[in-house]
Amino acid sequence: MSDLAQTIVVAEDEPLTRMMAVEVLLDAGFSVIETDRAEAALETVAAQAHGVVLLFTDVQMPGAMSGLDLARHVHRTWPEIRLLIASGRVTPKPGELPAGSHFLAKPYDREAVIEHVRQLVPPHERGLRN
């Protein structure tokens, strides 16, 4: 990983899906912090916002906060953090996603994850392996 590598927070409650996303992002040169609950992801972003370039969250998460609520909160509080929002159960209607965010339908593959991250995160904010 290069000194330019930045952090992506992955909030996904399904372990196998989370493991795949984390592996893809690590292979692309990012530092990754993974959580299985939106509240934990919010705590992580709050503690490390200066180094987080992207939040990758599932829409439906266990607990009091959904992934969509998480994305909206992060967008309001840290608008510089990019958002990649995924779901296999719901497709957000126009206007439901925070401005500038990307939606990724599940099931997704490695290439789809990387393509969305490349569109959201400028090259100078990625690791050298991009």
Secondary structure as UniProt FT lines:
FT   TURN            3..4
FT   STRAND          7..11
FT   HELIX           15..27
FT   TURN            28..29
FT   STRAND          31..35
FT   HELIX           38..48
FT   HELIX           49..51
FT   STRAND          52..58
FT   HELIX           67..77
FT   TURN            79..80
FT   STRAND          82..87
FT   TURN            94..95
FT   TURN            99..100
FT   STRAND          102..105
FT   HELIX           110..120
FT   HELIX           123..125
FT   TURN            128..129
//
